[in-house]
Amino acid sequence: MPLIKIEGPKITKEQKEQLVSELVTSASKILNIPEQAFVTLIKENKLENIGSGTQLLSDK
């Protein structure tokens, strides 16, 4: 069971549906594994929980 794991900012349900669909379709073609075998996890991070250099992204 291949796992696709994505971390990023908060996105809409529609964006999640498109992201999962396109990632799984591409990975399935490249790896020659059926789409149904994939599991996709999406983790949304608040900008206040992400640092870039010495600054939080929420402060930029």
C-alpha distance matrix in Angstrom:
0.0 3.8 6.5 9.9 12.7 16.2 19.5 22.8 25.8 26.0 25.4 26.1 23.8 24.6 23.5 20.2 19.6 20.7 18.7 15.3 16.4 17.6 14.9 12.1 14.7 15.6 12.3 11.6 15.1 15.1 12.0 12.8 9.4 9.9 10.1 9.0 5.3 5.8 7.0 10.3 12.7 16.4 19.0 22.5 25.2 28.9 31.0 33.1 30.1 29.7 32.2 33.0 35.5 37.9 37.5 35.3 34.0 35.7 39.0 38.8
3.8 0.0 3.8 6.7 9.9 13.3 16.7 19.9 23.1 23.8 23.2 24.2 22.3 22.9 21.4 18.2 18.1 18.6 16.1 13.2 14.6 15.1 11.9 9.8 12.6 12.8 9.3 9.6 13.0 12.5 9.8 11.5 8.7 10.0 9.6 9.9 6.6 5.0 6.3 8.5 11.1 14.4 17.0 20.4 22.9 26.7 28.5 30.7 27.8 27.0 29.3 29.9 32.4 35.0 34.6 32.5 31.1 33.1 36.2 35.8
6.5 3.8 0.0 3.8 6.3 9.9 13.1 16.5 19.6 20.3 20.0 21.3 19.7 20.7 18.9 15.6 16.1 16.9 14.1 11.4 13.7 14.3 10.9 9.7 13.2 13.3 10.2 11.5 14.9 14.3 12.4 14.5 11.9 12.7 11.3 11.5 8.9 5.9 4.9 5.8 7.6 10.8 13.2 16.8 19.2 22.9 24.8 27.0 24.1 23.4 25.9 26.7 29.3 31.7 31.2 29.0 27.6 29.5 32.7 32.3
9.9 6.7 3.8 0.0 3.8 6.7 10.3 13.3 16.5 17.4 16.9 18.5 17.3 18.0 15.8 12.8 13.7 14.1 10.9 8.8 11.5 11.6 8.0 8.0 11.6 11.4 8.9 11.2 14.2 13.6 12.6 15.0 13.1 13.8 11.6 12.6 11.0 7.3 6.2 4.6 6.3 8.5 11.2 14.3 16.7 20.4 22.0 24.5 21.9 20.9 23.4 24.0 26.8 29.3 28.6 26.4 24.7 26.6 29.8 29.2
12.7 9.9 6.3 3.8 0.0 3.8 6.8 10.2 13.5 14.7 14.9 17.0 16.3 17.6 15.2 12.2 14.1 14.7 11.3 10.0 13.3 13.5 10.2 11.0 14.7 14.3 12.3 14.8 17.7 16.9 16.1 18.8 16.9 17.5 15.1 15.8 14.3 10.6 8.5 5.8 4.8 6.1 7.8 11.0 13.2 16.9 18.6 20.9 18.2 17.3 19.9 20.8 23.7 26.0 25.2 22.8 21.3 23.2 26.4 26.1
16.2 13.3 9.9 6.7 3.8 0.0 3.8 6.6 10.0 11.5 11.7 14.3 14.4 15.5 12.7 10.2 12.9 13.1 9.5 9.5 13.1 12.8 10.1 12.0 15.3 14.7 13.6 16.5 19.0 18.2 18.2 20.9 19.4 19.8 17.0 18.1 17.1 13.3 11.2 7.8 6.2 5.0 6.2 8.4 10.5 14.1 15.4 18.1 15.8 14.7 17.4 18.1 21.3 23.6 22.4 20.0 18.1 19.9 23.2 22.7
19.5 16.7 13.1 10.3 6.8 3.8 0.0 3.8 7.2 9.4 10.8 13.9 14.8 16.4 13.5 11.5 14.8 15.2 11.8 12.5 16.1 15.9 13.5 15.7 18.8 18.2 17.3 20.3 22.6 21.7 21.8 24.6 23.1 23.6 20.7 21.6 20.7 16.9 14.5 11.0 8.5 6.0 4.8 5.9 7.0 10.5 11.8 14.3 12.0 11.0 13.9 15.0 18.3 20.3 18.9 16.3 14.6 16.3 19.6 19.4
22.8 19.9 16.5 13.3 10.2 6.6 3.8 0.0 3.8 6.7 8.4 12.0 13.7 15.2 12.0 11.1 14.7 14.7 11.8 13.4 16.8 16.3 14.7 17.4 20.1 19.5 19.2 22.3 24.3 23.6 24.2 26.9 25.6 25.9 22.8 23.9 23.4 19.6 17.3 13.6 11.3 8.0 6.6 5.3 5.8 8.5 9.1 12.3 10.9 9.7 12.6 13.5 17.1 19.0 17.0 14.3 12.0 13.5 16.8 16.3
25.8 23.1 19.6 16.5 13.5 10.0 7.2 3.8 0.0 3.8 6.3 10.0 12.6 14.2 11.4 11.2 15.0 15.2 13.0 15.1 18.2 18.1 17.1 19.8 22.3 22.0 22.2 25.0 27.0 26.6 27.4 29.9 28.6 28.5 25.1 26.1 26.0 22.3 19.8 16.1 13.6 9.9 8.3 5.2 5.2 6.3 7.0 10.5 10.3 9.7 12.8 13.9 17.7 19.0 16.4 13.3 10.6 11.2 14.8 14.5
26.0 23.8 20.3 17.4 14.7 11.5 9.4 6.7 3.8 0.0 3.8 7.0 9.7 11.8 9.8 9.6 13.3 14.3 12.8 14.6 17.6 18.1 17.6 19.9 22.4 22.8 23.1 25.6 27.7 27.8 28.5 30.6 29.0 28.4 24.9 25.5 25.8 22.2 19.6 15.9 13.5 9.7 8.5 5.1 6.5 7.1 9.0 12.0 12.1 12.5 15.9 17.4 21.1 22.1 19.3 15.9 13.3 12.9 16.7 16.8
25.4 23.2 20.0 16.9 14.9 11.7 10.8 8.4 6.3 3.8 0.0 3.8 6.7 8.2 6.1 6.8 10.2 10.9 10.1 12.3 14.8 15.4 15.6 17.9 20.0 20.6 21.4 23.6 25.6 26.1 27.1 28.9 27.4 26.5 22.8 23.6 24.4 21.0 18.7 15.1 13.5 9.9 10.1 7.7 10.0 10.8 12.4 15.7 15.8 15.8 19.0 20.1 23.8 25.1 22.3 19.2 16.2 16.0 19.6 19.1
26.1 24.2 21.3 18.5 17.0 14.3 13.9 12.0 10.0 7.0 3.8 0.0 3.8 5.3 5.1 6.3 8.7 10.0 10.5 12.3 14.2 15.5 16.4 18.2 19.9 21.2 22.3 24.0 26.0 27.0 28.0 29.4 27.7 26.3 22.5 23.1 24.4 21.3 19.2 15.9 14.7 11.6 12.5 10.6 13.2 13.9 15.8 18.8 19.1 19.5 22.7 23.8 27.6 28.8 25.9 22.6 19.7 19.1 22.7 22.3
23.8 22.3 19.7 17.3 16.3 14.4 14.8 13.7 12.6 9.7 6.7 3.8 0.0 3.8 5.4 5.0 6.2 8.7 9.8 10.5 12.2 14.3 15.3 16.4 18.2 20.0 21.0 22.2 24.4 25.8 26.5 27.5 25.6 23.8 20.0 20.1 21.8 18.9 16.9 14.0 13.4 11.0 12.7 11.8 15.1 16.4 18.6 21.5 21.3 21.8 25.3 26.5 30.2 31.6 28.9 25.6 22.8 22.4 26.0 25.8
24.6 22.9 20.7 18.0 17.6 15.5 16.4 15.2 14.2 11.8 8.2 5.3 3.8 0.0 3.8 5.4 5.1 6.3 8.6 10.0 10.6 12.3 14.2 15.5 16.5 18.4 20.0 21.1 22.8 24.4 25.6 26.4 24.9 23.0 19.3 19.9 21.9 19.2 17.8 15.1 15.2 13.1 15.3 14.4 17.5 18.8 20.6 23.8 23.8 23.8 27.0 27.7 31.5 33.1 30.4 27.3 24.2 24.0 27.5 26.8
23.5 21.4 18.9 15.8 15.2 12.7 13.5 12.0 11.4 9.8 6.1 5.1 5.4 3.8 0.0 3.8 5.4 5.1 6.0 8.5 9.8 10.6 12.0 14.1 15.3 16.4 18.0 19.7 21.3 22.4 23.8 25.0 23.8 22.5 18.7 19.9 21.4 18.3 16.9 13.7 13.7 11.2 13.2 12.3 15.2 16.8 18.1 21.6 21.4 21.0 23.9 24.4 28.1 29.9 27.4 24.5 21.3 21.6 25.0 24.0
20.2 18.2 15.6 12.8 12.2 10.2 11.5 11.1 11.2 9.6 6.8 6.3 5.0 5.4 3.8 0.0 3.8 5.5 5.0 6.0 8.4 9.9 10.4 11.9 13.9 15.4 16.2 17.8 19.9 21.0 21.8 23.1 21.4 20.1 16.3 17.1 18.3 15.1 13.4 10.2 10.1 7.9 10.6 10.6 14.0 16.2 18.1 21.3 20.5 20.3 23.5 24.3 28.0 29.8 27.6 24.5 21.7 22.2 25.7 25.1
19.6 18.1 16.1 13.7 14.1 12.9 14.8 14.7 15.0 13.3 10.2 8.7 6.2 5.1 5.4 3.8 0.0 3.8 5.5 5.3 6.1 8.6 10.1 10.7 12.1 14.3 15.5 16.3 18.4 20.1 21.0 21.6 19.9 18.1 14.2 14.9 16.9 14.2 13.1 10.7 11.7 10.6 13.8 14.2 17.7 19.9 21.9 25.1 24.3 24.0 27.2 27.9 31.6 33.5 31.3 28.3 25.5 25.9 29.4 28.7
20.7 18.6 16.9 14.1 14.7 13.1 15.2 14.7 15.2 14.3 10.9 10.0 8.7 6.3 5.1 5.5 3.8 0.0 3.8 5.6 5.1 6.1 8.4 10.0 10.5 12.1 14.1 15.3 16.7 18.3 19.8 20.6 19.5 18.0 14.4 16.0 17.8 15.1 14.7 12.1 13.5 12.3 15.3 15.5 18.7 20.9 22.2 25.7 25.1 24.3 27.1 27.3 30.9 33.1 31.0 28.3 25.2 25.9 29.3 28.0
18.7 16.1 14.1 10.9 11.3 9.5 11.8 11.8 13.0 12.8 10.1 10.5 9.8 8.6 6.0 5.0 5.5 3.8 0.0 3.8 5.5 5.4 6.0 8.4 9.9 10.7 12.0 13.9 15.6 16.5 17.8 19.3 18.2 17.3 13.8 15.6 16.6 13.4 12.7 9.7 10.9 9.5 12.6 13.2 16.2 18.8 20.0 23.4 22.4 21.4 24.1 24.3 27.8 30.1 28.3 25.7 22.8 23.9 27.2 26.0
15.3 13.2 11.4 8.8 10.0 9.5 12.5 13.4 15.1 14.6 12.3 12.3 10.5 10.0 8.5 6.0 5.3 5.6 3.8 0.0 3.8 5.6 5.3 5.9 8.3 10.0 10.5 11.8 14.2 15.4 16.0 17.1 15.4 14.3 10.6 11.9 13.0 9.9 9.3 6.7 8.8 8.8 12.4 14.0 17.3 20.3 22.0 25.1 23.7 23.0 25.9 26.4 29.8 32.1 30.4 27.7 25.1 26.3 29.7 28.8
16.4 14.6 13.7 11.5 13.3 13.1 16.1 16.8 18.2 17.6 14.8 14.2 12.2 10.6 9.8 8.4 6.1 5.1 5.5 3.8 0.0 3.8 5.7 5.5 6.0 8.6 10.1 10.5 12.4 14.4 15.4 15.8 14.5 12.9 9.3 11.2 13.1 10.7 11.2 9.7 12.4 12.6 16.2 17.6 20.9 23.7 25.2 28.5 27.3 26.4 29.2 29.4 32.8 35.3 33.5 31.0 28.2 29.3 32.7 31.5
17.6 15.1 14.3 11.6 13.5 12.8 15.9 16.3 18.1 18.1 15.4 15.5 14.3 12.3 10.6 9.9 8.6 6.1 5.4 5.6 3.8 0.0 3.8 5.6 5.1 6.1 8.5 9.9 10.8 12.3 14.1 15.0 14.5 13.7 10.6 13.4 14.7 12.2 13.1 11.3 13.8 13.7 17.1 18.2 21.2 23.9 24.9 28.4 27.2 25.8 28.3 28.0 31.2 34.0 32.4 30.2 27.2 28.8 31.9 30.4
14.9 11.9 10.9 8.0 10.2 10.1 13.5 14.7 17.1 17.6 15.6 16.4 15.3 14.2 12.0 10.4 10.1 8.4 6.0 5.3 5.7 3.8 0.0 3.8 5.5 5.3 6.1 8.4 10.1 10.6 11.9 13.5 12.8 12.8 9.9 12.6 12.9 9.9 10.7 8.8 11.4 11.7 15.0 16.8 19.5 22.6 23.7 27.0 25.3 23.8 26.2 26.0 29.1 31.9 30.7 28.5 25.9 27.7 30.8 29.5
12.1 9.8 9.7 8.0 11.0 12.0 15.7 17.4 19.8 19.9 17.9 18.2 16.4 15.5 14.1 11.9 10.7 10.0 8.4 5.9 5.5 5.6 3.8 0.0 3.8 5.5 5.1 5.8 8.5 9.9 10.2 11.2 9.8 9.2 6.1 8.8 9.4 6.8 8.5 8.0 11.4 12.8 16.4 18.6 21.7 24.9 26.4 29.5 27.6 26.5 29.0 29.1 32.1 34.9 33.7 31.4 29.0 30.7 33.9 32.8
14.7 12.6 13.2 11.6 14.7 15.3 18.8 20.1 22.3 22.4 20.0 19.9 18.2 16.5 15.3 13.9 12.1 10.5 9.9 8.3 6.0 5.1 5.5 3.8 0.0 3.8 5.6 5.2 6.4 8.8 10.1 10.2 9.8 9.0 6.5 10.0 11.2 9.7 12.0 11.7 15.1 16.2 19.8 21.7 24.7 27.8 29.0 32.3 30.7 29.3 31.7 31.5 34.5 37.4 36.2 34.0 31.4 33.1 36.2 34.8
15.6 12.8 13.3 11.4 14.3 14.7 18.2 19.5 22.0 22.8 20.6 21.2 20.0 18.4 16.4 15.4 14.3 12.1 10.7 10.0 8.6 6.1 5.3 5.5 3.8 0.0 3.8 5.4 5.3 6.2 8.5 9.7 10.3 10.9 9.2 12.8 13.2 11.3 13.6 12.9 16.0 16.9 20.1 22.0 24.6 27.7 28.5 31.8 30.1 28.3 30.3 29.7 32.5 35.6 34.7 32.9 30.2 32.3 35.2 33.5
12.3 9.3 10.2 8.9 12.3 13.6 17.3 19.2 22.2 23.1 21.4 22.3 21.0 20.0 18.0 16.2 15.5 14.1 12.0 10.5 10.1 8.5 6.1 5.1 5.6 3.8 0.0 3.8 5.5 5.1 5.8 7.9 7.9 9.3 8.1 11.4 10.7 8.8 11.3 11.2 14.3 15.9 19.1 21.4 24.0 27.4 28.3 31.4 29.3 27.6 29.6 29.3 31.9 35.0 34.3 32.5 30.2 32.4 35.4 34.0
11.6 9.6 11.5 11.2 14.8 16.5 20.3 22.3 25.0 25.6 23.6 24.0 22.2 21.1 19.7 17.8 16.3 15.3 13.9 11.8 10.5 9.9 8.4 5.8 5.2 5.4 3.8 0.0 3.8 5.6 5.4 5.4 4.9 5.8 5.5 9.0 8.8 8.2 11.5 12.4 16.0 18.0 21.4 23.9 26.8 30.2 31.4 34.5 32.3 30.9 33.1 32.9 35.6 38.6 37.8 35.9 33.6 35.6 38.7 37.4
15.1 13.0 14.9 14.2 17.7 19.0 22.6 24.3 27.0 27.7 25.6 26.0 24.4 22.8 21.3 19.9 18.4 16.7 15.6 14.2 12.4 10.8 10.1 8.5 6.4 5.3 5.5 3.8 0.0 3.8 5.7 5.2 7.1 8.3 8.6 12.3 12.4 12.0 15.2 15.8 19.3 20.9 24.3 26.5 29.2 32.5 33.4 36.6 34.6 32.9 34.8 34.2 36.8 40.0 39.3 37.6 35.2 37.3 40.2 38.6
15.1 12.5 14.3 13.6 16.9 18.2 21.7 23.6 26.6 27.8 26.1 27.0 25.8 24.4 22.4 21.0 20.1 18.3 16.5 15.4 14.4 12.3 10.6 9.9 8.8 6.2 5.1 5.6 3.8 0.0 3.8 5.7 8.1 10.6 11.0 14.5 13.7 12.8 15.8 16.2 19.3 20.9 23.9 26.2 28.5 31.9 32.5 35.6 33.5 31.5 33.1 32.3 34.7 38.0 37.6 36.2 33.9 36.4 39.1 37.4
12.0 9.8 12.4 12.6 16.1 18.2 21.8 24.2 27.4 28.5 27.1 28.0 26.5 25.6 23.8 21.8 21.0 19.8 17.8 16.0 15.4 14.1 11.9 10.2 10.1 8.5 5.8 5.4 5.7 3.8 0.0 3.8 5.4 8.8 10.1 12.9 11.3 11.0 14.2 15.3 18.4 20.7 23.6 26.4 28.7 32.3 33.2 36.0 33.6 31.8 33.6 33.1 35.4 38.6 38.3 36.8 34.9 37.3 40.1 38.7
12.8 11.5 14.5 15.0 18.8 20.9 24.6 26.9 29.9 30.6 28.9 29.4 27.5 26.4 25.0 23.1 21.6 20.6 19.3 17.1 15.8 15.0 13.5 11.2 10.2 9.7 7.9 5.4 5.2 5.7 3.8 0.0 3.8 6.7 9.0 11.8 10.8 11.6 15.2 16.9 20.3 22.7 25.9 28.7 31.3 34.9 36.0 38.9 36.5 35.0 36.9 36.5 38.9 42.1 41.7 40.0 37.9 40.2 43.1 41.8
9.4 8.7 11.9 13.1 16.9 19.4 23.1 25.6 28.6 29.0 27.4 27.7 25.6 24.9 23.8 21.4 19.9 19.5 18.2 15.4 14.5 14.5 12.8 9.8 9.8 10.3 7.9 4.9 7.1 8.1 5.4 3.8 0.0 3.8 6.4 8.5 7.0 8.3 12.1 14.3 17.8 20.5 23.8 26.8 29.6 33.2 34.7 37.4 35.0 33.8 36.0 36.0 38.5 41.5 40.9 39.0 37.0 39.1 42.2 41.1
9.9 10.0 12.7 13.8 17.5 19.8 23.6 25.9 28.5 28.4 26.5 26.3 23.8 23.0 22.5 20.1 18.1 18.0 17.3 14.3 12.9 13.7 12.8 9.2 9.0 10.9 9.3 5.8 8.3 10.6 8.8 6.7 3.8 0.0 3.8 5.4 5.6 7.6 11.3 13.7 17.4 20.1 23.7 26.5 29.6 33.1 34.9 37.7 35.4 34.5 37.0 37.2 40.0 42.8 41.9 39.7 37.6 39.3 42.6 41.7
10.1 9.6 11.3 11.6 15.1 17.0 20.7 22.8 25.1 24.9 22.8 22.5 20.0 19.3 18.7 16.3 14.2 14.4 13.8 10.6 9.3 10.6 9.9 6.1 6.5 9.2 8.1 5.5 8.6 11.0 10.1 9.0 6.4 3.8 0.0 3.8 5.4 5.8 9.0 10.8 14.6 17.0 20.6 23.2 26.5 29.9 31.7 34.6 32.5 31.7 34.4 34.7 37.7 40.3 39.3 36.9 34.6 36.2 39.5 38.6
9.0 9.9 11.5 12.6 15.8 18.1 21.6 23.9 26.1 25.5 23.6 23.1 20.1 19.9 19.9 17.1 14.9 16.0 15.6 11.9 11.2 13.4 12.6 8.8 10.0 12.8 11.4 9.0 12.3 14.5 12.9 11.8 8.5 5.4 3.8 0.0 3.8 5.6 8.1 10.8 14.3 17.1 20.7 23.5 26.9 30.2 32.5 35.1 32.9 32.5 35.4 36.1 39.1 41.6 40.5 37.9 35.8 37.1 40.6 40.0
5.3 6.6 8.9 11.0 14.3 17.1 20.7 23.4 26.0 25.8 24.4 24.4 21.8 21.9 21.4 18.3 16.9 17.8 16.6 13.0 13.1 14.7 12.9 9.4 11.2 13.2 10.7 8.8 12.4 13.7 11.3 10.8 7.0 5.6 5.4 3.8 0.0 3.8 6.8 10.1 13.5 16.7 20.0 23.2 26.3 29.9 32.0 34.5 32.0 31.5 34.2 34.9 37.7 40.2 39.4 37.0 35.2 36.7 40.1 39.7
5.8 5.0 5.9 7.3 10.6 13.3 16.9 19.6 22.3 22.2 21.0 21.3 18.9 19.2 18.3 15.1 14.2 15.1 13.4 9.9 10.7 12.2 9.9 6.8 9.7 11.3 8.8 8.2 12.0 12.8 11.0 11.6 8.3 7.6 5.8 5.6 3.8 0.0 3.8 6.5 10.0 13.1 16.5 19.6 22.7 26.2 28.3 30.8 28.3 27.8 30.5 31.2 34.1 36.5 35.6 33.2 31.4 33.0 36.4 35.8
7.0 6.3 4.9 6.2 8.5 11.2 14.5 17.3 19.8 19.6 18.7 19.2 16.9 17.8 16.9 13.4 13.1 14.7 12.7 9.3 11.2 13.1 10.7 8.5 12.0 13.6 11.3 11.5 15.2 15.8 14.2 15.2 12.1 11.3 9.0 8.1 6.8 3.8 0.0 3.8 6.7 10.2 13.3 16.6 19.7 23.2 25.6 27.9 25.3 25.1 28.0 29.1 32.1 34.3 33.3 30.7 29.0 30.3 33.8 33.6
10.3 8.5 5.8 4.6 5.8 7.8 11.0 13.6 16.1 15.9 15.1 15.9 14.0 15.1 13.7 10.2 10.7 12.1 9.7 6.7 9.7 11.3 8.8 8.0 11.7 12.9 11.2 12.4 15.8 16.2 15.3 16.9 14.3 13.7 10.8 10.8 10.1 6.5 3.8 0.0 3.8 6.6 10.0 13.1 16.3 19.8 22.0 24.5 22.1 21.8 24.8 25.8 29.0 31.1 29.9 27.2 25.4 26.7 30.2 29.9
12.7 11.1 7.6 6.3 4.8 6.2 8.5 11.3 13.6 13.5 13.5 14.7 13.4 15.2 13.7 10.1 11.7 13.5 10.9 8.8 12.4 13.8 11.4 11.4 15.1 16.0 14.3 16.0 19.3 19.3 18.4 20.3 17.8 17.4 14.6 14.3 13.5 10.0 6.7 3.8 0.0 3.8 6.5 9.9 13.0 16.5 19.0 21.2 18.7 18.7 21.9 23.3 26.5 28.3 27.1 24.2 22.7 23.8 27.3 27.4
16.4 14.4 10.8 8.5 6.1 5.0 6.0 8.0 9.9 9.7 9.9 11.6 11.0 13.1 11.2 7.9 10.6 12.3 9.5 8.8 12.6 13.7 11.7 12.8 16.2 16.9 15.9 18.0 20.9 20.9 20.7 22.7 20.5 20.1 17.0 17.1 16.7 13.1 10.2 6.6 3.8 0.0 3.8 6.5 9.8 13.2 15.6 18.0 16.0 16.0 19.3 20.8 24.1 25.9 24.2 21.3 19.4 20.4 24.0 24.0
19.0 17.0 13.2 11.2 7.8 6.2 4.8 6.6 8.3 8.5 10.1 12.5 12.7 15.3 13.2 10.6 13.8 15.3 12.6 12.4 16.2 17.1 15.0 16.4 19.8 20.1 19.1 21.4 24.3 23.9 23.6 25.9 23.8 23.7 20.6 20.7 20.0 16.5 13.3 10.0 6.5 3.8 0.0 3.8 6.5 10.0 12.7 14.7 12.4 12.8 16.3 18.2 21.5 22.9 21.3 18.1 16.7 17.5 21.1 21.5
22.5 20.4 16.8 14.3 11.0 8.4 5.9 5.3 5.2 5.1 7.7 10.6 11.8 14.4 12.3 10.6 14.2 15.5 13.2 14.0 17.6 18.2 16.8 18.6 21.7 22.0 21.4 23.9 26.5 26.2 26.4 28.7 26.8 26.5 23.2 23.5 23.2 19.6 16.6 13.1 9.9 6.5 3.8 0.0 3.8 6.8 9.5 11.8 10.3 11.0 14.6 16.6 20.2 21.3 19.1 15.8 14.0 14.3 18.0 18.5
25.2 22.9 19.2 16.7 13.2 10.5 7.0 5.8 5.2 6.5 10.0 13.2 15.1 17.5 15.2 14.0 17.7 18.7 16.2 17.3 20.9 21.2 19.5 21.7 24.7 24.6 24.0 26.8 29.2 28.5 28.7 31.3 29.6 29.6 26.5 26.9 26.3 22.7 19.7 16.3 13.0 9.8 6.5 3.8 0.0 3.8 6.3 8.2 6.6 7.4 11.2 13.5 17.0 17.7 15.5 12.1 10.8 11.1 14.8 15.6
28.9 26.7 22.9 20.4 16.9 14.1 10.5 8.5 6.3 7.1 10.8 13.9 16.4 18.8 16.8 16.2 19.9 20.9 18.8 20.3 23.7 23.9 22.6 24.9 27.8 27.7 27.4 30.2 32.5 31.9 32.3 34.9 33.2 33.1 29.9 30.2 29.9 26.2 23.2 19.8 16.5 13.2 10.0 6.8 3.8 0.0 3.8 5.3 5.4 7.1 10.6 13.2 16.6 16.7 13.9 10.2 8.9 8.2 11.9 13.3
31.0 28.5 24.8 22.0 18.6 15.4 11.8 9.1 7.0 9.0 12.4 15.8 18.6 20.6 18.1 18.1 21.9 22.2 20.0 22.0 25.2 24.9 23.7 26.4 29.0 28.5 28.3 31.4 33.4 32.5 33.2 36.0 34.7 34.9 31.7 32.5 32.0 28.3 25.6 22.0 19.0 15.6 12.7 9.5 6.3 3.8 0.0 3.8 5.3 5.4 8.1 10.2 13.6 13.7 10.6 7.0 5.2 4.9 8.5 9.6
33.1 30.7 27.0 24.5 20.9 18.1 14.3 12.3 10.5 12.0 15.7 18.8 21.5 23.8 21.6 21.3 25.1 25.7 23.4 25.1 28.5 28.4 27.0 29.5 32.3 31.8 31.4 34.5 36.6 35.6 36.0 38.9 37.4 37.7 34.6 35.1 34.5 30.8 27.9 24.5 21.2 18.0 14.7 11.8 8.2 5.3 3.8 0.0 3.8 5.7 7.7 10.7 13.5 12.6 9.6 5.9 6.2 4.9 7.8 10.2
30.1 27.8 24.1 21.9 18.2 15.8 12.0 10.9 10.3 12.1 15.8 19.1 21.3 23.8 21.4 20.5 24.3 25.1 22.4 23.7 27.3 27.2 25.3 27.6 30.7 30.1 29.3 32.3 34.6 33.5 33.6 36.5 35.0 35.4 32.5 32.9 32.0 28.3 25.3 22.1 18.7 16.0 12.4 10.3 6.6 5.4 5.3 3.8 0.0 3.8 6.8 10.3 13.0 12.6 10.6 7.2 7.9 8.2 10.9 12.8
29.7 27.0 23.4 20.9 17.3 14.7 11.0 9.7 9.7 12.5 15.8 19.5 21.8 23.8 21.0 20.3 24.0 24.3 21.4 23.0 26.4 25.8 23.8 26.5 29.3 28.3 27.6 30.9 32.9 31.5 31.8 35.0 33.8 34.5 31.7 32.5 31.5 27.8 25.1 21.8 18.7 16.0 12.8 11.0 7.4 7.1 5.4 5.7 3.8 0.0 3.8 6.8 9.9 10.3 8.6 5.7 5.9 7.9 10.2 11.2
32.2 29.3 25.9 23.4 19.9 17.4 13.9 12.6 12.8 15.9 19.0 22.7 25.3 27.0 23.9 23.5 27.2 27.1 24.1 25.9 29.2 28.3 26.2 29.0 31.7 30.3 29.6 33.1 34.8 33.1 33.6 36.9 36.0 37.0 34.4 35.4 34.2 30.5 28.0 24.8 21.9 19.3 16.3 14.6 11.2 10.6 8.1 7.7 6.8 3.8 0.0 3.8 6.2 6.6 5.5 4.2 5.8 8.6 9.5 10.1
33.0 29.9 26.7 24.0 20.8 18.1 15.0 13.5 13.9 17.4 20.1 23.8 26.5 27.7 24.4 24.3 27.9 27.3 24.3 26.4 29.4 28.0 26.0 29.1 31.5 29.7 29.3 32.9 34.2 32.3 33.1 36.5 36.0 37.2 34.7 36.1 34.9 31.2 29.1 25.8 23.3 20.8 18.2 16.6 13.5 13.2 10.2 10.7 10.3 6.8 3.8 0.0 3.8 6.0 5.5 6.2 6.5 10.1 10.3 9.6
35.5 32.4 29.3 26.8 23.7 21.3 18.3 17.1 17.7 21.1 23.8 27.6 30.2 31.5 28.1 28.0 31.6 30.9 27.8 29.8 32.8 31.2 29.1 32.1 34.5 32.5 31.9 35.6 36.8 34.7 35.4 38.9 38.5 40.0 37.7 39.1 37.7 34.1 32.1 29.0 26.5 24.1 21.5 20.2 17.0 16.6 13.6 13.5 13.0 9.9 6.2 3.8 0.0 3.8 5.7 8.1 9.5 12.8 12.0 11.4
37.9 35.0 31.7 29.3 26.0 23.6 20.3 19.0 19.0 22.1 25.1 28.8 31.6 33.1 29.9 29.8 33.5 33.1 30.1 32.1 35.3 34.0 31.9 34.9 37.4 35.6 35.0 38.6 40.0 38.0 38.6 42.1 41.5 42.8 40.3 41.6 40.2 36.5 34.3 31.1 28.3 25.9 22.9 21.3 17.7 16.7 13.7 12.6 12.6 10.3 6.6 6.0 3.8 0.0 3.8 7.0 9.7 12.0 10.5 11.0
37.5 34.6 31.2 28.6 25.2 22.4 18.9 17.0 16.4 19.3 22.3 25.9 28.9 30.4 27.4 27.6 31.3 31.0 28.3 30.4 33.5 32.4 30.7 33.7 36.2 34.7 34.3 37.8 39.3 37.6 38.3 41.7 40.9 41.9 39.3 40.5 39.4 35.6 33.3 29.9 27.1 24.2 21.3 19.1 15.5 13.9 10.6 9.6 10.6 8.6 5.5 5.5 5.7 3.8 0.0 3.8 6.3 8.3 6.8 7.5
35.3 32.5 29.0 26.4 22.8 20.0 16.3 14.3 13.3 15.9 19.2 22.6 25.6 27.3 24.5 24.5 28.3 28.3 25.7 27.7 31.0 30.2 28.5 31.4 34.0 32.9 32.5 35.9 37.6 36.2 36.8 40.0 39.0 39.7 36.9 37.9 37.0 33.2 30.7 27.2 24.2 21.3 18.1 15.8 12.1 10.2 7.0 5.9 7.2 5.7 4.2 6.2 8.1 7.0 3.8 0.0 3.8 5.3 5.4 7.0
34.0 31.1 27.6 24.7 21.3 18.1 14.6 12.0 10.6 13.3 16.2 19.7 22.8 24.2 21.3 21.7 25.5 25.2 22.8 25.1 28.2 27.2 25.9 29.0 31.4 30.2 30.2 33.6 35.2 33.9 34.9 37.9 37.0 37.6 34.6 35.8 35.2 31.4 29.0 25.4 22.7 19.4 16.7 14.0 10.8 8.9 5.2 6.2 7.9 5.9 5.8 6.5 9.5 9.7 6.3 3.8 0.0 3.8 5.3 5.3
35.7 33.1 29.5 26.6 23.2 19.9 16.3 13.5 11.2 12.9 16.0 19.1 22.4 24.0 21.6 22.2 25.9 25.9 23.9 26.3 29.3 28.8 27.7 30.7 33.1 32.3 32.4 35.6 37.3 36.4 37.3 40.2 39.1 39.3 36.2 37.1 36.7 33.0 30.3 26.7 23.8 20.4 17.5 14.3 11.1 8.2 4.9 4.9 8.2 7.9 8.6 10.1 12.8 12.0 8.3 5.3 3.8 0.0 3.8 5.6
39.0 36.2 32.7 29.8 26.4 23.2 19.6 16.8 14.8 16.7 19.6 22.7 26.0 27.5 25.0 25.7 29.4 29.3 27.2 29.7 32.7 31.9 30.8 33.9 36.2 35.2 35.4 38.7 40.2 39.1 40.1 43.1 42.2 42.6 39.5 40.6 40.1 36.4 33.8 30.2 27.3 24.0 21.1 18.0 14.8 11.9 8.5 7.8 10.9 10.2 9.5 10.3 12.0 10.5 6.8 5.4 5.3 3.8 0.0 3.8
38.8 35.8 32.3 29.2 26.1 22.7 19.4 16.3 14.5 16.8 19.1 22.3 25.8 26.8 24.0 25.1 28.7 28.0 26.0 28.8 31.5 30.4 29.5 32.8 34.8 33.5 34.0 37.4 38.6 37.4 38.7 41.8 41.1 41.7 38.6 40.0 39.7 35.8 33.6 29.9 27.4 24.0 21.5 18.5 15.6 13.3 9.6 10.2 12.8 11.2 10.1 9.6 11.4 11.0 7.5 7.0 5.3 5.6 3.8 0.0
